[in-house]
Amino acid sequence: MPHYKAPVEDMMFLMRDVFRVEDVFAELPEQQENDLETIGNILEEAGKFCSEILYPLNAVGDIEGCRLENGVVRTPQGFAEAWKAFSDAGWGGLSAPTDYGGQNLPRTVQILVDEMLSASNLSFGLFPGLTRGACEAIEAHASQNLKDTYLPNMISGVWTGAMALTEGNAGSDLGLLKTTAVPRSDGSWTVTGSKIFISSGDHDMAENVIHLVLARLPDAPAGTKGISLFLCPKVLVNADGSLGAQNAISVGALEHKMGIHAQPTCVMNYDGCQGWMVGEPNRGLAAMFTMMNAERLFVGVQGLGVADASGQTALAYARERLQGRADDRSGVVPIIAHADVRRTLLSMQSFIEAARAMVVYTALEMDREKFHPDDAGRQRAGENVALLTPVIKAALTDFGFEAAVAGQQVLGGHGYIREWGQEQYVRDARIAMIYEGTNGIQAQDLVIRKLSLADGQPVRAYFAQIHQTLASAAMDSYAAALAEPLRAALDLLEGVTARLVSGDLASADDRNAAAVDYLRLFALVSFGWMWVRMVLACAAPGKTLPEPRVRHKRAAATFFMQRVLPQAAALTQQIGAGAGSIMALPDEMF
């Protein structure tokens, strides 16, 4: 039957051997005390919580779902108790600042816990993820009074957070939103409007829900330049910090969704509610992007987490299910003996393990951006995070959904029915490709904005790091064999990058037409880079990975280079075709 075990051994291999995080943290004054033993203990305990408490609620939550009763959202059985246990243990404040009750641990630790949450119970994991994103926006942009009033209770889990952007007429084009904010005499604002698709918009697990709402001032300019951000609590907070009257916020409906049934996705009505501005007038989108960019990275990790949970179930089933005969074995064999099943499992594993490495790499850059003592060091790291944010969000959710479908396929008919959980993974994973900006929008962001960021220096520096690893690959025969196909794919990626930035594919139509293929190509090369780094780490003196896992790493890396990375050639050809065949038909002929 289905199960989930947190991949702590693999996570610690990345932390200890591949990225040597203790050396990185030694450069960051606020993180120097975080040693590998402490990190390992945290991940072990997080894994136990996720596998023992959250995972058993995953199917329960999917079957029962949330319900709206007398204007209040009720979460499935066991969720409120799990939230209390989660909050009491301090899991919601891992990376939060100590000034407001957090533990100020590195993002690198936080993001691996996020993977466990997503793998064990994606619906539940959205509650702390959204709350943390709201806290980060408040910390970065709100007044000191708002920080003091709201952050301690949000970080402790007594209150939770939600992000209210989307309206029925304004999806990804936020410049069209119509929600208004009118000043009050006491310095607060009256916020009026309706929002849709609001995750964690209301529930019964916490005493208050703090909404960050985008709205327009009466004299605001049109478009995105006229958007402000407001903090609107479900329950108003008195001057002494106690809860007061209900704010004029209500749930219009619960969305009926394909997946994540235990996550309350709400239509929210702000009926002249009281709110407080976060940041400057007409600069709300910039403030909200502090939360949105963090959420985009979190969403990518959701794709990875669900893929790993599906992969674990598929592997367990493939070892147990007896069917057919293999050429070199007598009698009926477990289906893992069949080449096509092994191909499917390896396709999943070669993505999951490389994607996890990419996540740790990016999280370390986030830690450098936040904690590095040097301004230039923070800027370099920040530019690298900006470059990789759309890649992590889109590639990990695209490949993650493909992996969930592959895991379902391994189980055949059993993958299509409820008892093994695979059909839930497929349904749950699908949303991650859509929210926080669809993956097509992420691809356009990469090609149109991020490749030209800082005159192209970040992408050149990123490619230079890959070249440096390729130069080091000669140290190990396994890594050297992997380096050749990666070098060829990198050459293709650098070539089409030049064409998209300033060459013959630099027109708006050509870049839009190329964006999705380019992001996938960028991700494949990045995964290949991670595989070479992992194989090099397996050969390094003092490696800690057991020999069976070393053999697995080398085999999965070889599979990736031979069976997955060759997609780079086809993607390059597709990009090179330009927009001609896409734009040839007049609209009316579709």
N, C-alpha and C positions, 0 to 999 in steps of 0.2 A: 504494500500500500504506500501512498505518497508520504514523503518525509522531507525535512529540510535540516541540513547541518551547515552552520556557518563555516565558510572556507577560511578559517583563521590561519591555518598553516600556510596557505598560499598568500594570504595578506601579509603575514610576517616575513615570508620569503622576499616579497617586494620591498617591504620596509627595511629589512636588515641587509639583504644581499644585493638587490638590484639598485635601489636608490640611496642606500646608506643614510637613512633619515637622521640618525644621531649626528652625523657630520653637518647636515643641513641645519638642524636645530641649534647646533653649537654656534652658528653664525647669527642666530636670531635671539637677541637678549631675553625676550619674554618667554622663550621656549627651550632654553638651555637645560632645564631640569627634567625634561621629558625623555627618559631613557626607554630602551626597547622593552625592558621587563615590565615597566609600568604600562606601556602601550599594549603589550601582549595580554596583560591581565584585564585591561579595559575591554579589549576585543573579545576575550574569552567570556567575560560576564555578559557583554552585549549579545553574543551568540547564544548563550543559554536563555536569556530573556526572550529573544526572538523565536527560538526553536520550541521552548517550553510553554510560553504564554501567548505570544502573538500568532504563531503558525497554527495552533489548534483552532483559533478563532477565524481563520481565513475563509474556510468553507462555510462556517456558520454565518459569518457576515454576508457572504455572497448570497446564500439562500434566503436569509431573513431580510436583509436590506434595511435601509432607513425608512422611517415613516413620519408623516406630518400629522400631529394630533393637537387640535386646538391651538394652532399657531406655533407649536414647538416641535422641533425635530427630535425624534427618538432614535438613538443608535441601536444596533443589534445587541443581543444578549452578550454580556461579558465585556463589551467595549469600555464602558464607564469604569469598571473595576480595573481593567488593564491600563487605562489612562492614569488612574490614581497610582497604581504600582509603578508605572513608567515615570511619573512625575516625582513620586516620593523617593525614587532611586536616583534622581538628578539627571536622568538621561536627556531631558530637554535643554539642559544648560551646558552641555559639554564644551562648545566653542564660544559661548557667550562671555561677555566681559565680567570680571570679578566684581567690578563696581556695582553691578546690579544683581549679584547672586550667582553668576555663572562660574565656570571653571577655567575659561580661557585656554582650553586645549587647542592644539593645531587643527586646522581644517582637514588635514590629512587623516586624522583619527576620526573626525566627525563624518567625513564622506564615506568611510568604510562602514561605519555604523549605519549610515543612510542606506548603503547597499543591503545590509542585513534586514533592515526594516522593510525595504521594498520587496525583497525576496520572500520574507515570511508573511507579510500582510500589507500589500500596497495601499489599501484603503486606509488603514490605521496610520501608516507612515506619512501620509499627507498631512495629518494634523500637526505633528511637530515640525515638519518641513516648512509648511506655510507660516507657522508661528515664528519660527526662526527667521524666515525671510522678512516678515513684518518687523520683527525686532531690529534687524540690521538696518532697515530703512529708517526706522524711528531713531536709532542711535546715530545714524549718519546725518540726518537732516532736521530732526525735530528740536524744539526748544528744550532747555534743561528741565523746565517744569513738566513737560510731557514725558520726557525720559524718566524722571523720578517717579511720576505718577503711574506709568504703565509698564515699564520694562521689568521691574522686579517680579510682578505677578505673572507676566507673560513668560518670563524665563523659567519661573518655578512651575509653570503648568497650571496655576490657579485660573488664569485666563488664557485664551488662545487667540490666534490672529487669522485674518482672511484678507484677500486682495480682491478689490472690486473694480474691475476695468471694463469688462465687455458689456455692451448694450445690444439690444435687438437690431438696431440700425448701424452699429459700429462694432465690427469684430476686430480684425487686426488693424483696421484703419481707425485708430483712436481719435484722430482729428475730427471725426463725425459725431463724437459723443455729445449728448444733450443734457446730462445731469447738471444742475445749477447749484451755486452756493452764493448766498446773500449774507452780507455782514450783519451781526447783531451788535448791540451797544456795549456788550461786555467783552468784545474782542473775539468771541466765537462766531460760528457761521451756521446758517440754516441751509442744510443740504437736501435737495429734492430731486428724485429721479428713480429709475429702476435699472437694475443690472441683472444679467443672466450668466449662467455657468459659474456661479461663485462657490468654489470648493470650500468646505468647512464653514459655510456661511452661517450655519446655526446647528446646534446640537445640545445634548444634555450631559456632556462629560465635564464641562468646566463652568465656572460661575459667570463668566462674561466672555464675549467674543468681540475683539477689537478689529473693526473694519478700516482698511485704508482705501479710500474712495476717491476716484478721479472725477473732478467736476469743473465747471466753468464759472468764473466771476461775471458779474453783470456787464462789465466793460471789457471783457477778455477779447483779444484778437482771435480771428478764425483759425482753424486748424490746430495742429499739435502745439503751436507756440502759445495757445491760450488755455492750457490745461493746468489746474492746480490740484494739489493732493491734500486730503482731509482725513483726520483720524476721527472716526465715529464709533463710539462704544455701543454695544447692544444695551448695556445698562450704564446709566450715567454714574460718575464717580464723585462722591462728596469731597469737600476740601480736606477732610481728615483721612481720606483714602478708602473709606467704607463705600459700599454700593448704595446708590440712591434709587431714583425713579427709572422706569423703563424708558429708553429713548424711543423716538418715533421711527423704529426700524422693524420691519416685519418680513416674514417669509411668504412670498406669493405662491410658490409651488416648489416641489422637488422635481428635478429633471429625471425622466425615465431613461436610463442609460444602458448601453451595451454591456458595460462592465463596471468595476469598482462600485458595486452596489452598496457597500457599507460606508462609503464616503458620501456625505450629504452635499450634493451639488444643487445649489439653490437659485431660484429667482428671488432676488432681494429688492424690497421696496424701501426707499429712504423718503419717508413722507414728512418732509420738513424737519428732519432730525437735527440734533445739535452736533456740530463737529468743530474740530480745531485744525487750523492749517499746519501742514508739515512742510517746512522749507519756505521758499519764496513764492509770491504770487506769480502765476503763469509759468512756473518752473516745476510743476508737479510731475511731468513725465520724466524729467531727469532724476527726481527723487525716487519715483516708482521704479526706474530702471535699476536702482540699487537692489531692490527686491527681485525684479524680473530676471536679471542676469544670474543672481544666485539660484533662483528657481530653475532656470534653464539648465544649469549644471546638475541640479538635484534631479530634474526630469531625466537627463541622460543616465544617471545612476539608477533610476527606476527601471529603465529598459534593461540595464545590465542585471539588476537584481532579479527581475522576473525571468530573464533568460537563464540565470543560474539555477533558480528553483525548478524551472521546467527541465533543464539539463540533468539535474540530480534525479528527478522522477524518471526521466527517460532512461538513464543509465541503470537505475535499480530495476526497472521493468525489463530492459534488454538482457540483464544477467539472469533473470528468473524465468522469463517466458521461453518455453521449449517449443520449437517449431522448425521443421525442415532438417535437411542434412547438409553438412559442409563437405567439400571434396576431400579434405584431409582429416576428417573425423568420422568415427563410426557412430551410428545410431542418431536419434533425434538430439539436436543441439540447442543451447540457448541462442536467441536471435542475434546476440552480440558477435557470434561467430560468422555472420554473413557480411560480406563486403559492403553492401549498400547500407546496412544498419550502422556499421562502423564508420562509413563515410559521413552519415548524418550526425552521429555523435561527435566525431572529430570536427565537423564543421561548426558545431555549437561550441565545443571546448576551445577551439582555436580562436574564436571570437571572444568568448567570455574572459579567458585569461589575459589576452592582449588588451581588451577593453579595460579590465581592472587595472592593469599597469598604466594605461593612459590616464585613468582617473587619478591614480596616486601621483603621477607626474604632474598633472594639472593642479591638484590640491597643494602640492609642494610649492608650485608657483604662486598660488593664492596666499600661502603662508609667507612667502618672501615678499609679496606685494604688501601685506599687512604689517609684518614685523621686521623687515630688513632695516638695519640702522642707516643705510645709505640711500639718499634720495634717488640716485641713478639706479641702484639695485631694485628699489621698489617700482620705479617706472618701467624698467625692462621686464620685470615679472608681470606687471599689470598689462603691458602690451601683449605679452605672450598669452595671458589668460583671455584677453579680449579676442585674440585670433582664434583660440581653441574653443571658446564658449559655443559658437554655433556648430562646430564639429562634434563636440561631446554631446550636445543636445540631440542633434539630428542623427548622427551616425549610430550612436548607442541605442536610440529608440528604433531606428530602421532595422538594424541588424538584430536588436533584441527581439523585436516582433517576429522577424524571420526565424530566429532561434526558437521562440515559443511555438511557432507553427511546426518547425522541424521536430521538436520534442513531442508534440501531439501526434505527428506522423509515425514516430517510432512505436507508439502504442496502438496504432491501427484503430480498430473500432473502439477499443477501450479509451483512446484519447478523445473520442467524440462524446463520451458520456461523462456524467458528473463525478463518479466515485474516485477517479484517479487525479482529478484536479487540473488536467491539462487544458480542458476547454475553458476553464476560468482564467488560466494564464494568458491564453490567446485573447480573450475578451478584455481582460484587465490591461494587457500590454498595449492594446491598440490606441488608447487615449493618449499615451505619452508622445505619439507621433504628431498629435494635433495641438495639445495645449502649450501655452507659453510661446505662441507663434508656431504655425505649422512648419514642417520640415522643409517645405519649399521656400518659405520665407527665411528660414535659417540659412539655407544654401545661398540665397540671394544676398543676405547680409555678409556671408563669407566672401563671395566673389566681388560684390559691388563696393563694400565698405572696408572689410578687414584686410584684403590683399593690398590695398593702397594706404592702410593705416601707417602713419609716421613715415610717409614716402616709401613704403614697402620694406622698411627695416625689420619689423617683426617676422615676416614670413621668410626673409632671407636668413635671419638669425636661426629660425627654426630649421630650415633646410641644412644650415651649416652644422647644427648639432647632429643631424642624421649622418652627414658626411663624416663627422668625427668618429661616430660609432663604427661606420663602415671601415674606417682606417684602422680601428682597433680590433676588428674581427679576425685579422690574421693571427691573433694570439691563440686561437682555438680552432681546431679543424672543423668542428661542427658549425661554429659561427661563421667561419670562412666560406663554407659551402652555402650558407644562407645569404651571405652578403651579396653574391652575384645577382640573383633575381631581384633583391631589394634595390641594388644600385640601378638596375635597368628600369625598374618602376619609378624610382626617384628621378631619373633622367626624363622620363615621360612627364611626370608631374611638374618638374621645373620648366619643361618646354611649353606645356599648355598654360602654365601660370604666366609666363612672359607674353604669350599671345593674348591672354585675356586682359592683362594689365595695360599693355601699350602696343600690342601687335594687331594682327589681322582679324582678331576675334573680340576687339574692344568695344564694338557697338553695343548699345543697350539691349537690342534683341539677341545678339549672339551671347552676351553674358547671361541674360536670363535663361536662354535655351540651354546653356552649358551648366548652370549652377548646381543642379542636383547631381549630375554625373561628376562634376568636379569635386563636390564635397565627398562623394563616395570614394573617388580616387585618392583624395587627400587622406581620408580615414584609412584606407587599405595600406597606403605607404606608412602611415603612422603606426598601425598595428604591426606591420612588418618590422619597423624600427624597434618596437617593444619586444618582439620575439627575439631579435638579435641580442638585445640587451639582456633578456632573461637567460638565453643560452650562454652568453659570456659570463653571467653571474654564476651559472651552474659549474663553470670551470675554474672559478676564482679560488685562490687559497682560502681555506677556512669556511667554505660554503656550508650551509646548515641544512639544505634540503636533502632528505633521504634519497638513496640511490634509485629506488623505484620511481620517485617523483622526478628525478633528473632525467631518467629514460623517457618518462611521459612528456616532459617539457621538450626534449629534443625531437620526439616523434611528432608532437603537435605542431611544433615550429616547422618541421619539414613538410607536413601536410599543408600548412597554411601557404608556404612558399610555392608548393607544387600545384595545389588544387584551388586556392582562393586568390592569391595575388595575381595570377595571370589575367584576372578580370581587368587589370590596369590597361592592358593593350586595347581591349574593346571599348572601355570608357574613353580612352584617349581618341580613338577613332570617332566615337559618337560626338565628343566635344568638338573635334575638328570639322565635323560636318556643318557646323554653324546653325543658324536659325532658318535657313532657306526653306527646307521641307516643312518646318513647323509653321511658318508664317505664310506659306504659299496660298492656302485656301482663304477666300473671303469668308467673313463671319457667317453669312447666310447660307453657305454651302456645307457647313458642318452638320 
